[in-house]
Amino acid sequence: MNFDAFDRVLNSLAEVLGTPPFVLNPLIAVVLLGVTCGSIGSTVVGNRMAFFSDAMAHTAFAGVALALLCVIFFADIRTTRDADPYLWVVLPVMIATGTVVGVLMTAARERTGLTNDTVIGVFFAAAVGLATMVLPEVRKFVNVDPEQFLYGTILLTTGRDIAYLFALAVVTVASVAWRYNAWAMAAINPSLANSRGVAVRYDSYYFAVLLAVVVNVALQSVGILLINALLVVPAAAAANVARNLRQVFALTLTGTVAAGVGGLLISQNVRIPVGPGGGFEPGPSGTIVVLCVLGFVATMAVGSLRPRRAAAAAGTG
């Protein structure tokens, strides 16, 4: 797919705003990522799927290995340069692999009665084992580092990355608008949800597929560390202080976008006076993650005060 037109639109927007593309592109990317992760983060935490999203990220190693193996066999590749025109195959295969693994994990959890962490641990091991089995043979033909597909940096966001993240945000927001109430009810009481006509089984598969797509598309642009943190930590922080599900959703979405934008701006504008050379600038991904964690700690402190306030108010009355 040709993304030149998309790059031209971004460059024109940067000129209008008087902002260099290398500053504007990461800002747009982090907002889109915040909207995507913030929209489903509360559902991830509510359904106890934090480990699931982490497993999806590491399953991408198997996707990369299988994609490169397909390129070697079907395109008869013998050198790294010959493989370059076919590397676009990696992302679709990553998404397909993550989707299949997500569906299989959901089915295994449903049919075996094992706990989530046990089922996820089995598939986690299988995916990593497959990747380590295939990658050494693949690299005999193609000298490609699989980490280049898994540890992107937000500062090097391109027009292609923003196009993917925009499409991902649209699909995610549409899915949440359609199924959020059903997901929330199923998380609280599956039996009640079934009695109200909610297709709990269908929704669990649908959400697993959506989460697999979100993780695999986003991590190639922004990396494993950032996508996992944004899916889990802001939602956990919101749960500390929110009084109902609506507040959890709103605080998760707001906190995810705020942490992303705030961490990016800090990394671009703050220099810490430590070490030689006048100090160092904190990395954007790490800064965003640290802000998320600090928010979680702050909400823990706020949440711990509520019982005391309630008790004090009752004693006063």
N, C-alpha and C positions, 0 to 999 in steps of 0.2 A: 504494500500500500504506500502511496506517495503522500508524504506529510509536508511537502514544500508549501502548499497553500496555508496550512495551519501555522507553519513557522512565520509566514509573511504576515498573517493576522496578528500574531503575538508581537512581532517586531513593530508593526504599525501601532499597536496599543502601547507598547513601551515608548515609542516616540511621542505619542499624544500625552502620555503621563510624565514624560521627561525622566523616565527610569530606565536604566540599562536592562536588557533582556536577562542578564545573569542574576539580576536582583528580582525582577518581576516574575520570571518563570518559577523559581522555587516558592515564591509567595502564593502564586495561584495553585501550585501543586499541593502545598501543605493545607490550603483551605479545602480543596477538593477531597484530599485524604481525610481531613478532619470531619467533613460532612459524611463521608462514607463510613468511617469507623465509628463516629459518634452515633450514627443512625442505628447501628446494629450492636454496639457495645453493650448496652443494657440487656439485650436478649442473650448475648454470649454469656454474660455473668449470671443472669437469671436462670439460664438453663445449665449452669455449671459446665460450660464448654471452653474455659480458658485453656486447658491443656489440649483440647481439640484444635484450636487455632494454631497453637505452637506445633502440633503434629502436622498440620497442613503445610506450615512453612518448611518443615524439614522433609516432608514428602516431596517437595519441589526438587530435591537432589535426585530422587529417582526419576522425576520427569525430565530433568536435564539429561541424565544418562540415557534414558530411552530415546529422547529426541536425537541426540548425537549418534546413537546406534542406528536409528532409522536413516539418518542422512548418509552414514557410511555405506550401509547395505544397498539402499534403493537408488542413491545417486552415484554409487561406485567412487566414493571419495578416497583419495590416497594422501593428500597433503592438506595442511591447514588453509592455504590460500584457496584451494578448490572448494572448501567447505563454506567459505564466507557467504556466497549468494544464497545458501540454504539455511542459515542460522535463524531466519525468521520462523522456522518450524518449531523452535524451542518453546516459545510462549504457548502456542496452542496445545502442544503435547504436555506441558506443565499443567495447564488448566484441565485437560482431559484426565491426566493421571490423578490430580488432586480431587477431581469430581468423583472418579471411580473409587478412590480410597475413602472419601467421605461417605459415599453411599454404602460401601461395604462395612465401614465402622458402625454406621447407624443400624444396618441390618443385623450385624453381629451382636450389638448391644440389645437389640429388640428380641432376638431369637435365643440367646444364651442366658440372659438374666444376669450376666456379669456386670460389675460396676463399670462406670465410664472410664476411670483411669486404667483399669485392667485391659479393657478392649483397645483403648487408644495406645497403650504401651505395646501391645502385640503388633498392631499395624505400624506404629512408629518404628519398631525394630525391623519389621519386614521391609519397609521403604528404605531405611538407611542401609540395610543389608544388601538389597538389590542394587542400590547406587554404588556401594563399595565393591560389589562383585563386577559390575559392568564398566565403571569408569576407567580402571587401569587398562583394560583392553581397548577402550575407545581412544584413549590418549596415545596409543601406539600409532594411530592413524591421524588424529586431529589433536594438535597441541592447544586445546582450549581449556582455560581454567573455569570450572563450573561455577565458581564463586562470582564471576563477573555477571552472571544472570541472577544472583541471589543477594548481593550486597551492594545495591545501588546507593547513590548518595543524592540527597535532595538538592544539593547545590549544582549538580550537573544535569538537572531536569531539562529535557528537550521538548520540542513541540510534539513529537510522537508520544512521549510519556504523558504529557498533559492531555492529549487526545484520549489515550487509554483511561486516564484517571477521570476525565469528564464523563466518558461513557459508563465507567464503573459507578460513578456517583449517581447518574441518572437511573441506572438499573437498580441500584441499592435503594434509593429513595422511593422509587415506584414500588418496589417489593415491600418495603416497610409500610407505605401508605395502604397497601392492599392487605397485608397479613399481620400487622403488628398486634392488633387486639387478639387475634387467634393465638399467636405465639405467646403473648403474655398470659392468657388464660390457661394455656397448656402447661406453662412453666409453674403456675401457682397450683393448679389442681387438674391433672389430666382427665380424671373421671368426670368432673363437672364439665370440662370442655367437650368431652365426648357426648355428654347428655344434652349439651346445647347445640349439637350439630357440627362442632368443629372437627375437621378431619385431622386429628392429632398426628396420626401416622404419616399422612401425606405432608403435613407441615414440617415434621421433623426431617424428612428427606429433603424437602425444598430448602429449608434453612441450611442444612449441611452442604448442599450444592452451592448455595449463594455464598456461604462463608469460604468454601474452597476457591471459588472464582475471585472473591475479594482479595484473599491472601496471595494467590498466585499472580494476579495482575499487579497488585500494589508493590509486592516485595521486589519485583524486577526494577522498579523505579526508585524505591526509597529504602529497600533493605529489610531483612528479617527483624532486626532489633526494633525498628520504629513501628512496623505494622503490628507486631505482637503487643507492644506497650500501649498503643493507641486503642486497640481493641478491648483491653482489659482494665488498665489502671484508672482512666477517668470514670468508667462505669462503677468500679469498686468504690472510688471516692464519692460518687454521687449517692450510692447506696448507704453510705455512712450518715448522710444528713437529710436525705429526702424522706418525705412523709407518705408518698404514694408513688405508684408507677409512673404517673404523668410527670412528676417532679424528677424521678430518676432519669427518664428519657431526656427531658429538657436540660437538666444539669450535665448529663453525659455529653450531649451534643455541644453545648456551650463550652464545657471544659476541654473537650477534645480539640475544638477549633482554637480556643484561646491558648492552650498549651503549645499547639503547633506553631501558631503565628508568633507567640511570645518567645518560644525557644529559638525560632529562626532569626528574629530580630536581635535577640541577645547575642547569638553567635556571630552575627554580621556587624554588630556595633560595639561590643564590649571586648576589651582587651584586659586580661588579668595580669597584673604586674608580678609575675613569678618567673624565675629563671633568667637565663641570658637573653639578649636580643630585645629587651623591653617588654617581655611578657608573651603570652600566647592567647589566641582566640579559641574559645571552646567550640568543639564540633557541633553542628546543628542537630544531628540525630540524637546524640547523647544529651545535649541540653534540653531537647524536647522531652526525652524520657525522664530526666531529673526533675523537670517542672511537673510532670504528671505525678511522680512519686511524692514530691513536696506537697502537691495538692491533696494527695491521699492522706499524708500525715496530718495536714491541717484539718481535714474533715474528720479524722479520728479524734482530734482534740476537741473540735466543736461538738461532735456527736457524744463524746463522753460527758459533756457538761449538761446535756438535756435531762437525764434522770435527776441530777442534783437540783436543777432549776424547778423541775416538776415537783420534787419532794419539798423544796423550800416554799413553793407557791401553795402546796396543800397544807403545810404547817402554818403558813400565814393566815390562810382562810379559816 
